[in-house]
Amino acid sequence: MRAAIAACLVVLPLLAAGAQAQEHHHEHHHGGAESADSAPATPFSALMNNAMSVMDAGMRQAPMNGNPDHDFVTMMMPHHQGAVDMAKAVLLSTQDPEIRNLALGIIAEQQIEIKVMQAWLQNHKEPTK
């Protein structure tokens, strides 16, 4: 587990830098970020409602087996993906630098945690009968 945590600590700054570079590329490539008076193609509230619906469905459909560790991880993966989707939605809708940095951090951190949970599931597969 320490190795996974250490790997995350190494990868997190790289992911955050990559997300910021991608954001900069997006702004440069598309002539700058959307101005305050131009709305994203889909309204923020619709993006958030969609993210919540997908997250809720994913959590309800998580494969449960009665093992609290397993069930926690399988339900948290769609929960974390919901946070990623919400953070991406706010990036389309805000120019506030603090919110943008918060959203970029959430994306980077939650994606790492999803990978850690996927690795945990791989390492703790149920024996086949």
Buried (B, 14 or more C-beta within 10 A) or exposed (E): EEEBEEBBEEBBEEBBEEBBEEBEEEEEEEEEBBEEEEEEEEEBEEBBEBBEEBBEEBBEEBEEEEEEEBBBBBBBBBBBBBBBBBBBBBBBBBEEEEBBEBBBBBBBBBBBBBBBBEEBBEEEEEEEE
